[in-house]
Amino acid sequence: MRDTSEMMAQTARAPILAPAIELGDFQLTVHRRQFPDAQDRWDGNWLHVTAQCLQGGALVVASGPILEAPDIQRLRDGLAELVRTQAGAAELRGSEPNLLVRVTAADGFGDLRVRVELTPDPHGQGHWFAYALDRSYLVEGIQQLDAVLAIFPVRGLDFVPRLDEP
């Protein structure tokens, strides 16, 4: 057992704050790129995240490389369109089956409806949450998404292979 003077002599480290997105009961924290050195659109956009939803005594968490930067960009653009038109839907959906978040405007006046489908084990479990979200949260959500995309921008989408290349 270490004595307390040795433990006190160690420097305390501040927690690393990862960028997070919050939409009501749903929270997404982006920790890092799965392949930080990759600059291409395929490997360079995978993000290691933690997604969680807490509602009515239930907490479901899924983490790992389950989203890509373009998925975050699509959600951001979809929410901006919801703000602009007051109609339609925005989705956060990745290639992996762990997560789906859908924000829907039923009409131009009331709350938004949110449905979160989240599981750490898509082959053996399924969990969903549904709740209302006040429209005023959209602007903050877009700002949070912009902050994430500033740190983890979409990579490699300007590359389009030529058809005449082998």
Backbone torsions as a table, in degrees:
resi	resn	phi	psi	omega
1	MET	NA	135.6	179.7
2	ARG	-82.1	145.2	178.5
3	ASP	-79.9	160.6	-173.0
4	THR	-67.9	-28.5	179.2
5	SER	-66.3	-36.1	176.7
6	GLU	-66.5	-41.2	179.4
7	MET	-66.6	-37.3	-179.1
8	MET	-72.5	-25.0	-178.9
9	ALA	-73.5	-19.0	179.2
10	GLN	-70.9	142.8	179.4
11	THR	-75.4	131.1	175.6
12	ALA	-74.3	139.2	179.6
13	ARG	-107.4	137.4	176.4
14	ALA	-74.3	145.7	178.5
15	PRO	-66.8	147.1	175.8
16	ILE	-81.4	125.4	-179.6
17	LEU	-96.2	116.5	178.3
18	ALA	-91.6	149.6	178.1
19	PRO	-65.5	138.6	-176.7
20	ALA	-131.2	155.1	177.3
21	ILE	-123.0	133.6	179.3
22	GLU	-128.4	125.6	174.7
23	LEU	-127.7	87.6	-177.7
24	GLY	64.0	-121.9	-176.4
25	ASP	-78.8	-7.1	-178.2
26	PHE	-100.2	137.2	176.1
27	GLN	-135.6	137.9	177.0
28	LEU	-126.4	124.6	176.8
29	THR	-112.9	129.0	178.9
30	VAL	-101.9	118.9	-174.2
31	HIS	-92.3	-47.0	-174.9
32	ARG	-170.6	171.1	171.0
33	ARG	-79.3	144.3	177.0
34	GLN	-66.4	-40.8	179.3
35	PHE	-126.0	83.4	-171.3
36	PRO	-62.6	-25.7	-178.5
37	ASP	-86.9	-14.1	-178.5
38	ALA	-75.7	133.0	179.9
39	GLN	-110.1	-4.1	-177.6
40	ASP	-82.3	166.8	-176.6
41	ARG	-71.9	-21.3	-176.1
42	TRP	-84.8	-58.0	-178.8
43	ASP	-88.6	-27.7	-172.7
44	GLY	-73.1	-12.3	-175.5
45	ASN	-104.4	-6.8	-178.9
46	TRP	-68.1	132.1	-178.6
47	LEU	-116.7	138.4	173.3
48	HIS	-89.6	116.6	-172.8
49	VAL	-130.2	165.3	166.6
50	THR	-124.5	120.8	177.4
51	ALA	-110.9	135.4	178.3
52	GLN	-146.4	151.0	175.7
53	CYS	-136.7	130.2	-179.0
54	LEU	-124.9	120.7	-178.8
55	GLN	-158.5	132.7	173.3
56	GLY	54.2	37.9	179.2
57	GLY	85.8	-3.3	178.6
58	ALA	-106.2	136.4	175.9
59	LEU	-129.6	124.4	176.3
60	VAL	-123.9	133.9	-177.7
61	VAL	-131.9	137.2	172.4
62	ALA	-133.9	138.9	179.8
63	SER	-142.8	162.4	-179.9
64	GLY	128.0	-169.3	178.4
65	PRO	-82.6	73.5	-174.1
66	ILE	-108.7	-1.5	177.3
67	LEU	-137.2	161.1	174.9
68	GLU	-120.6	157.8	179.2
69	ALA	-54.3	-41.1	177.2
70	PRO	-60.9	-28.2	176.0
71	ASP	-63.9	-41.6	177.8
72	ILE	-65.1	-42.7	179.9
73	GLN	-62.5	-41.7	179.2
74	ARG	-63.7	-40.1	176.9
75	LEU	-63.3	-44.9	-180.0
76	ARG	-59.0	-47.0	-179.8
77	ASP	-66.1	-37.6	178.6
78	GLY	-66.0	-41.2	177.6
79	LEU	-66.5	-38.8	177.1
80	ALA	-62.2	-37.8	177.7
81	GLU	-67.8	-37.6	175.5
82	LEU	-61.6	-41.5	177.5
83	VAL	-63.1	-44.4	-175.6
84	ARG	-67.9	-46.7	-171.9
85	THR	-99.2	-16.5	-175.7
86	GLN	62.0	21.6	-178.4
87	ALA	-149.6	162.3	175.1
88	GLY	98.0	-155.2	-176.1
89	ALA	-150.3	156.1	173.9
90	ALA	-129.5	144.3	-177.6
91	GLU	-131.4	146.6	166.7
92	LEU	-115.2	109.8	-177.5
93	ARG	-144.6	131.3	177.9
94	GLY	-108.5	-177.9	176.4
95	SER	-70.7	-29.6	178.5
96	GLU	-82.2	145.9	-174.1
97	PRO	-83.3	13.5	-175.1
98	ASN	-74.9	-23.7	-167.2
99	LEU	-146.7	135.7	169.2
100	LEU	-146.0	125.8	173.6
101	VAL	-122.8	126.4	179.5
102	ARG	-126.1	122.5	177.6
103	VAL	-109.0	121.2	-173.4
104	THR	-124.1	136.3	172.6
105	ALA	-98.2	111.6	-179.3
106	ALA	-73.2	-34.9	176.9
107	ASP	-150.4	179.9	-176.7
108	GLY	-83.8	5.2	-172.2
109	PHE	-123.3	-39.6	-170.1
110	GLY	-88.1	-169.4	178.3
111	ASP	-65.4	161.9	173.1
112	LEU	-86.9	155.3	173.5
113	ARG	-107.3	135.6	179.1
114	VAL	-121.1	133.7	172.1
115	ARG	-125.5	125.3	179.1
116	VAL	-115.2	124.2	172.1
117	GLU	-113.0	120.4	-170.2
118	LEU	-146.5	134.1	176.3
119	THR	-156.3	141.9	172.7
120	PRO	-79.9	-15.6	-177.4
121	ASP	-135.2	85.6	-175.2
122	PRO	-65.1	-16.8	-179.9
123	HIS	-87.8	-17.1	-176.4
124	GLY	-127.3	-5.1	-176.7
125	GLN	-142.7	159.5	171.2
126	GLY	-150.0	131.0	-179.5
127	HIS	-137.2	140.1	174.9
128	TRP	-140.4	153.4	178.8
129	PHE	-132.9	145.5	176.0
130	ALA	-136.7	135.9	-179.4
131	TYR	-160.7	164.4	176.9
132	ALA	-90.5	150.2	178.1
133	LEU	-136.2	127.8	178.1
134	ASP	-66.2	139.8	-178.5
135	ARG	-58.9	-25.6	-178.1
136	SER	-63.4	-19.5	179.3
137	TYR	-76.8	-14.5	-176.6
138	LEU	-64.6	-43.1	-177.5
139	VAL	-62.5	-44.5	177.4
140	GLU	-64.7	-39.0	177.3
141	GLY	-61.4	-41.1	177.6
142	ILE	-64.7	-40.7	177.4
143	GLN	-62.9	-39.8	177.6
144	GLN	-64.8	-41.7	177.6
145	LEU	-64.8	-40.5	176.2
146	ASP	-60.4	-38.7	179.2
147	ALA	-65.7	-40.6	177.4
148	VAL	-64.4	-45.9	-178.5
149	LEU	-68.5	-24.4	174.9
150	ALA	-67.9	-33.6	179.3
151	ILE	-85.8	-37.6	-177.1
152	PHE	-124.2	68.6	-178.3
153	PRO	-67.4	157.5	176.2
154	VAL	-64.0	133.2	-178.6
155	ARG	-109.9	144.5	166.2
156	GLY	73.9	10.7	-178.7
157	LEU	-79.8	-10.2	177.9
158	ASP	-82.8	-8.6	178.6
159	PHE	-87.6	119.9	175.3
160	VAL	-125.7	116.5	-178.1
161	PRO	-64.6	141.0	177.0
162	ARG	-78.7	143.5	-179.1
163	LEU	-68.8	-25.2	-177.9
164	ASP	-88.5	1.8	176.9
165	GLU	-84.3	145.7	-179.6
166	PRO	-70.8	NA	NA
